[in-house]
Amino acid sequence: MDLHANAVLTVRQRQRLADLVAAGVTITAAALVVGCSRQTASKWVNRRRRGESLRDRSSRPHRSPGRTSRAVEQAILRARAELREGPHVIGWALGVAASTVHAVLRRHGVSRLSRRSPKEETVRYERAVPGELVHVDCKKLGRIVKPGHRVTGDRSRRAGNAGWQYLYVAIDDHSRLGFASVYPDETAESSTAFLAELVRFYGAHGIAVERVLTDNGACCKRRWAEACAAYGVAVKKTRAYRPQTNGKAERFIRTLLERWAYAYPYAHEPERLKALPATLDFYNRFRPHRALGGLAPLQRVNNLPGTYS
């Protein structure tokens, strides 16, 4: 240790103090010059006379009989590397207190566990033509029953149990042409009704939906599969516990939340629902996409009726 955090004198002042006393100045007078007590001055002058350093000594004890042995520390570090677990699990495995394990890990700079597995490389893909794959997802939204704090400015009053609305979204993998609709629940009836809507929407743009990608939610089970079969649409499921598989739909939902659902201080739910078509129209006609080289989805479609059917 070079200098204690609460030290009164710097090393340079200690040197000056010792030099003054060596030149014949009394310890009391020298202490007044450097601004310390006589006892502190005597300590540093005596250390100088003994030929010792004028830097602070370490406050660490000469012996630490209660410190964890080197062998146990090495065992803890090996367990950390092999098990990749926290202090409690390692402690149970080795018969050591979790607090001891944490202290050892912190002392060796490995108290934070890094990512459990190497990050998977992002696999980006894009279908060749519109309609080849349409991503579908659902997002729960709080229903607006009266003006909230964004309108009134009063956060002390809450709407209470206002219930939920469910935003169903669909986005074409190739063109990013998006469609969305709001339903009162997340059931097979609502999901199949949305399927009918999205088929009509893409059909109006000359796009035949060949396949839909959804998660394994309760509303996308047997009746969903039957409805898809009736429209001649194949069903593809996302990987379990991997929302990234349906990343395009997730990103579309985020855009709608930012640009529509929570973008304005709506007074009530009908006002918000009324604003959805205009938001979708802007998204599809004018909003540029980096993935499309700056084009809007409808520019990417560039399709005469029937070309992709």
N, C-alpha and C positions, 0 to 999 in steps of 0.2 A: 504494500500500500504506500503510495507517495504522499498523500495528504488527506487527513481525516476531514470529513464533510463539515464538522463543527469546530475545526481548529481555529484558535484565536490568531495565531501567527503563521505566516507563510514561511517556506524554507528560507527565503531571502531575508526575512525579518529575524529569523532565528540566528542566521549567520551574522547579521549586523549586531544583534544582541551580544553574541559571543565575542565578536571583535571589539566592541566597546569595553567589555569587562577585561579583555586581554590587554587593552590599552590603558587600563588603570581606573576606569569608571566603576563606581560601586554598582552592585547588582540592583539595588533599589533605584538608583538614578537611571541605569540602563533600562529598567523595566518601564519607567515613566516615559522614556524616549520612544520605545516601540509600542507602548500601550497595552501592557499586560501586567499581571500581578507579580509580586516578588517571588512567590512560590513557583509560578510558571517559568520565570526567568532563571531561577536557580536550577530547575530541572534541565533546561536546555544548555545552560552553561556547564553543568556537571557532565552531561553527555558529551559535550565538545571536549572537555578535559580528559575524558576517558577514551577519546578517539572514536566514539560511536557516531553513527549517522544522525543527521538532523532531520531526517524524514520520520514520519509516524511509523511506529511498529504495528504489525498486524495484531488485531484483537482476537484472532483465532486462538483457542486454548492449545497448550502444548500437547495435551492428550485428550482424546475423545473416546473413552471406553464404551460409550453407548452407541457409537456410530456403526452403521451396517457394515459388515465385513466385506472385503473386496470380492470374495467368492460369491456371496449372496447378491451383490450388485451385478456381477457378471451374469449370474443366473437370471436375474430380472431383465437385463438387457437382451439376453438370448430369447427369453420368453416373449418379450415385446416384438422382436423381429420375426419370430416363428408364428406366434398366435395372433399378432396384430390386434390385441385386445387392450382394454383399459385397466386401471389399477386394481379394481375389484376382482376381475377374472384372473389376472396374473397372481394376485395375492392368494386367491383360493387354490390355484394350481401349485403354488410354492409354499403355502403355509406361512405367508408373510402378511402383515397388516397392510391394508390398502393405502394408508397414509404413508407408510414406509416406501411402498412401491412408487407412489407419486413423487415423493421427495427424491428418490434415486433417478427417476426419469427426468425430473426437472433439472437436477444437478448435471445430468449428461446431455441436456438440450433436446430431449426427445419426448417431452411431455405432451406434445400435440401429435395426434395420430394422423398421418397423411392419408390421402385417398386410398380406400381399401383395395381398389383394383385400378389398373391403368385405365384412363379414360378411353372409351371406345372411339375410334375414328368415325367422324360424322360421315354417313353414307348419304349423299345427295342424289336424288334421281328425279326424272321428269318423264312422264309418259309422252308418247310420240304425237298423239292427236287428242283433241278435246273429247271428253266423254269416256275415254278408255279407263279412267279411274277418277271417281269423285269421292272426296273425303267428307265424312259426315260426323258431326259431334253435337253435344248438347251442353248448355251451361245454365245453371240455376241463377235467377236474378231476384232480388228482393222487390216485391210489388210496392208501387207508390200509391198510397191511399189518400195522402194529403200533403200539402207543401211541407217540405223538410227544412232543415237549417240552411240549405243553400238558397232558399227563397226568403225565409223569415229571419234568418240570422240568429235564431234562438236554438241552442243545442240542449237546453234543459228539458225540452219536451220531445219525447220520441213517439213514433207511430205505434210502437208495440208489435204485437204479432200480426203483421200485415199480410203474411203469406208469401207465396213465391210464384214467379212466372218462369217458364222454361224457354230459353232461346235455342232453337235448332238451327244449325248452320250446315251448309254444303259448299264445297269449293272444288272446282275442277283442277286436277293435278297439272294439266298442260297449260291452260290459259289463265288460271287463277280466277276465272269467272265465279263470283260468289253469290249465294242466295241464302236468305235467312227468314225465319218466321217464328212467331212466339205462340206457345201453347200453354194451357193452364197446368199441365202435369207432364210427367215423364213416364208414359205408359205405352203399351203396344198400340193403342188406338191413336195416340198423338204421333208416334213415330211413323206409323204407316200412312197417316194423313199427310205428314210432311214429305214422305217418299213420293206420294202422288203429286204434291206441289212441285218438288224439285224436278221430277221427270217432265212436268209441263213447262217449267221455267226453261230448262235446257233445250227442250224440244222447240220452244219458240225461237231459240237462237240457232236452230238447225243442228243441234247436237243430240245424238242418241247416247244415253247413258248405258255403258256396257258393264260397269262394275262399281260397287260402292265399298268403301273402307270404313268400318265402324269399330268401336270397342266392344267389349263383351257385356255391356250393360243389360239390365233386365228388360228394357224396352226394345232390345235388338236381338231377340231370341227367335222362337219358332214362327210367330206370326209375322215378324219382320222378314224372315227368310222366305215365307210363303208369298208375301206381298211382292218381294223382289223377283221371285220366280214368275209371278203373274205378269210382271212388266218385262220379263226377259233380261233381268239384271242379275249378274253374278254377285255373290257376297264374299267379301274378304275381311278377315278380322285382324285387329292389331295384336301385337305381342303382349302377353300378360305383363302387367306392371311396367310397361314401356310406353308412356304417353308420347314419347318422341316419335314413335311410329306414325302417329297421326299429327305430326307437327304442323302441317299446312293448315289444318282445321283449328288447331290450338292458336296459331298466330292470327288467323282470321277472327277468331273470337276476341282476342286481345285488342285487335284493331276496332272492332265494333264496340267493345266496352269503353275504349278511349275516345272514339269519335261519335258515339251515339248514346249508349246506355247511361254513362256517367259524365257525359260531356257538357250537359246543360242543366240548369236548375228547373227541372220539370215540376209542374204543380201537381200533376196526377198521372196515373198510368196511361189513360187514353192519349194524353198529349205526347208521352214518350213513344207509344206505339205508332202514332201518326207520323213521327219523324223518321221511322225506320226505312220506308221506301226511298226517301230522298237520299239517305246515307248510303244505301246500297247502290243507287243509281250513280252517285258521285264516285263510289269505289270502283264500279265496273267501267264507267265511261272515261273518267278523268284521272284517277289516282295512278301515278306511275309506280312501277314495281322494279326494284333493282334486279330481281331474278329474271325479269322480262326485258332487260336492257332499256328500262325507262318507259316501256309501253304500258298502257292501261289494258286490263283484261280483254275488253271488247276489241281493242286494236289487235291483240294477239289472236283472237278467234278468227277474224278476217275471213268469215265463212259465208258462202252463199247457201241458202236453204238446201239441205240434202247432201252437201258435200261430204259430211262426216257420218252420215247415217248408213 
